[in-house]
Amino acid sequence: MKKSLLASVIDQWSVVPPVETADLSGKTVLVVGANVGIGFEASKHFARMQPARLIIACRNEAKGKVALAEIERETGYNGCELWIVDLANFASVTTFSDKFKREGGDLHILVMNAAIVQLVYQPTADGWESVLVYCTFSARCYDSYPPFRLQSLRGEKSSTPSRIVIVSSDLHYWITPAKEVEASTTPLETLSNEEWCIPEHMQSRYNESKLLNVLFVRALTDRLQSITPLSAVAVNPGYCYSQLRRDWYKKPTFSFARIAVALNERLLAWTAEQGSRQLVFAAVGGRDNEDNMKAGYVNLGRLIEVADFVLSDEGRKFQNTVWNETIDILNGVSDKIAPIVQDYLVVPDSSIN
Ligand SMILES: NC(=O)c1ccc[n+]([C@@H]2O[C@H](COP(=O)([O-])OP(=O)(O)OC[C@H]3O[C@@H](n4cnc5c(N)ncnc54)[C@H](OP(=O)(O)O)[C@@H]3O)[C@@H](O)[C@H]2O)c1
């Protein structure tokens, strides 16, 4: 589908459906990037549904503690746990994953929410461009490791199938990979290369990361056996007030960029709470037709079609190339990825030839 900018603007002026609720007793929910913004608001909604465990994963302990106290205070829920992880650091992600393996137990809902917007090249300690890492590899480390402890993947019976929710954006409609990136056998390496990351290319980096989010959800779904009671879902939270554009607010008060962002927000933005309802829907909504949710894209409390590029042959080819490269990269980070891929995933027809 082609979604116009006007259609997204109309969405922003539409009534946001009320928050979906579900019985989460006995379930474990993990929200990554939960101390502020949309992830924090989603965590409060989950807390009100009284899961057995709610783990909020944050990079900053002090900020995480404040968020945890606020969740307890506002919801009266006492099962919230703060775990520390920094997606900018593979070592931190694997430490988190190891802890999850020891102490996490079954995981029923994973919400991969953390992201950043950054318009200049900044490599992580592991040498990868930051936005790409936050939105793709580190995120995938989660998807490929603790989530594969999802009860459903281990073949255990579950009254409610598990969900992996990846927070994307409507921005994925308005981006296609540059020709050089699409033609590359290692597109992530190309995207992350310092020489590629000139300011002009970095302008579209956040949008590219959101496209990669949608591709990941579809690639994973393609590789899950059809009987696996696990749905991977992408979601557009909508344009919301949050700290995502925090760098713009550091600019001088009367700079064009700051005024433009402030004006846009005034005209269009939802509250972070309204945005969080989309994440909650992606996590617990649409239970009457679970198959529909698989590889779905949630917008305004319902599923809509993704971008034409994603559905095209070129998009499918790119999706498979990115998947294979991601697994190769992750294999270099952790020796626990390969057995998971071998034991739980199948090779989709679309990737053979
Ligand atoms: N707001 C919008 O208009 C909008 C629109 C479409 C999609 N989205 C998506 O919605 C999601 C939530 O964004 P938001 O608007 O709520 O932004 P936000 O207020 O900036 O929240 C982002 C969260 O991610 C965390 N995070 C950032 N880098 C991290 C790292 N290296 N390791 C661990 N956690 C990290 C942040 O922690 P710190 O506080 O420590 O930085 C924060 O908790 C993102 O995926 C974003 O792309 C937002």
The ligand as an SDF file (V2000), in Angstrom:
LIG
                    3D

 48 52  0  0  0  0  0  0  0  0999 V2000
    7.4080    9.6060   19.2810 N   0  0  0  0  0  0  0  0  0  0  0  0
    7.0490    9.4590   18.0120 C   0  0  0  0  0  0  0  0  0  0  0  0
    6.5180   10.3870   17.3940 O   0  0  0  0  0  0  0  0  0  0  0  0
    7.2530    8.1350   17.3220 C   0  0  0  0  0  0  0  0  0  0  0  0
    6.6810    7.9550   16.0520 C   0  0  0  0  0  0  0  0  0  0  0  0
    6.8480    6.7220   15.4090 C   0  0  0  0  0  0  0  0  0  0  0  0
    7.5790    5.7220   16.0330 C   0  0  0  0  0  0  0  0  0  0  0  0
    8.1330    5.9420   17.2720 N   0  0  0  0  0  0  0  0  0  0  0  0
    8.8770    4.8520   17.8890 C   0  0  0  0  0  0  0  0  0  0  0  0
    8.3490    4.6090   19.1920 O   0  0  0  0  0  0  0  0  0  0  0  0
    9.3760    4.0270   20.0120 C   0  0  0  0  0  0  0  0  0  0  0  0
    9.4360    4.7550   21.3330 C   0  0  0  0  0  0  0  0  0  0  0  0
    9.9170    6.0540   21.0890 O   0  0  0  0  0  0  0  0  0  0  0  0
    9.5320    7.2910   22.0070 P   0  0  0  0  0  0  0  0  0  0  0  0
    8.9140    8.2660   21.0940 O   0  0  0  0  0  0  0  0  0  0  0  0
    8.8270    6.8830   23.2130 O   0  0  0  0  0  0  0  0  0  0  0  0
   11.0110    7.8230   22.3340 O   0  0  0  0  0  0  0  0  0  0  0  0
   11.7280    8.1700   23.7240 P   0  0  0  0  0  0  0  0  0  0  0  0
   10.8200    8.9500   24.5950 O   0  0  0  0  0  0  0  0  0  0  0  0
   13.0360    8.7760   23.3330 O   0  0  0  0  0  0  0  0  0  0  0  0
   11.9630    6.7360   24.3770 O   0  0  0  0  0  0  0  0  0  0  0  0
   12.9250    5.8600   23.8530 C   0  0  0  0  0  0  0  0  0  0  0  0
   13.3070    4.8550   24.9000 C   0  0  0  0  0  0  0  0  0  0  0  0
   14.3710    4.0400   24.3540 O   0  0  0  0  0  0  0  0  0  0  0  0
   15.4330    4.0230   25.2970 C   0  0  0  0  0  0  0  0  0  0  0  0
   16.7320    3.8250   24.6750 N   0  0  0  0  0  0  0  0  0  0  0  0
   17.3680    4.6260   23.8060 C   0  0  0  0  0  0  0  0  0  0  0  0
   18.5750    4.1610   23.5460 N   0  0  0  0  0  0  0  0  0  0  0  0
   18.7230    3.0240   24.2540 C   0  0  0  0  0  0  0  0  0  0  0  0
   19.7810    2.0850   24.4080 C   0  0  0  0  0  0  0  0  0  0  0  0
   20.9600    2.2250   23.8110 N   0  0  0  0  0  0  0  0  0  0  0  0
   19.5870    1.0440   25.2320 N   0  0  0  0  0  0  0  0  0  0  0  0
   18.4200    0.8790   25.8940 C   0  0  0  0  0  0  0  0  0  0  0  0
   17.3900    1.7390   25.7890 N   0  0  0  0  0  0  0  0  0  0  0  0
   17.5480    2.7980   24.9790 C   0  0  0  0  0  0  0  0  0  0  0  0
   15.3600    5.3990   25.9600 C   0  0  0  0  0  0  0  0  0  0  0  0
   16.1110    5.4220   27.1650 O   0  0  0  0  0  0  0  0  0  0  0  0
   16.8230    6.8060   27.6540 P   0  0  0  0  0  0  0  0  0  0  0  0
   15.7630    7.6340   28.3130 O   0  0  0  0  0  0  0  0  0  0  0  0
   17.8850    6.3310   28.6030 O   0  0  0  0  0  0  0  0  0  0  0  0
   17.3860    7.4680   26.4480 O   0  0  0  0  0  0  0  0  0  0  0  0
   13.8520    5.5040   26.1680 C   0  0  0  0  0  0  0  0  0  0  0  0
   13.4540    4.7540   27.2710 O   0  0  0  0  0  0  0  0  0  0  0  0
   10.6530    4.0790   19.1870 C   0  0  0  0  0  0  0  0  0  0  0  0
   10.8670    2.8270   18.5630 O   0  0  0  0  0  0  0  0  0  0  0  0
   10.3420    5.1170   18.1280 C   0  0  0  0  0  0  0  0  0  0  0  0
   11.1040    4.9460   16.9680 O   0  0  0  0  0  0  0  0  0  0  0  0
    7.9670    7.1210   17.9420 C   0  0  0  0  0  0  0  0  0  0  0  0
  1  2  1  0
  2  3  2  0
  2  4  1  0
  4  5  1  0
  4 48  2  0
  5  6  2  0
  6  7  1  0
  7  8  2  0
  8  9  1  0
  8 48  1  0
  9 10  1  0
  9 46  1  0
 10 11  1  0
 11 12  1  0
 11 44  1  0
 12 13  1  0
 13 14  1  0
 14 15  2  0
 14 16  1  0
 14 17  1  0
 17 18  1  0
 18 19  2  0
 18 20  1  0
 18 21  1  0
 21 22  1  0
 22 23  1  0
 23 24  1  0
 23 42  1  0
 24 25  1  0
 25 26  1  0
 25 36  1  0
 26 27  1  0
 26 35  1  0
 27 28  2  0
 28 29  1  0
 29 30  1  0
 29 35  2  0
 30 31  1  0
 30 32  2  0
 32 33  1  0
 33 34  2  0
 34 35  1  0
 36 37  1  0
 36 42  1  0
 37 38  1  0
 38 39  2  0
 38 40  1  0
 38 41  1  0
 42 43  1  0
 44 45  1  0
 44 46  1  0
 46 47  1  0
M  CHG  2   8   1  16  -1
M  END
$$$$
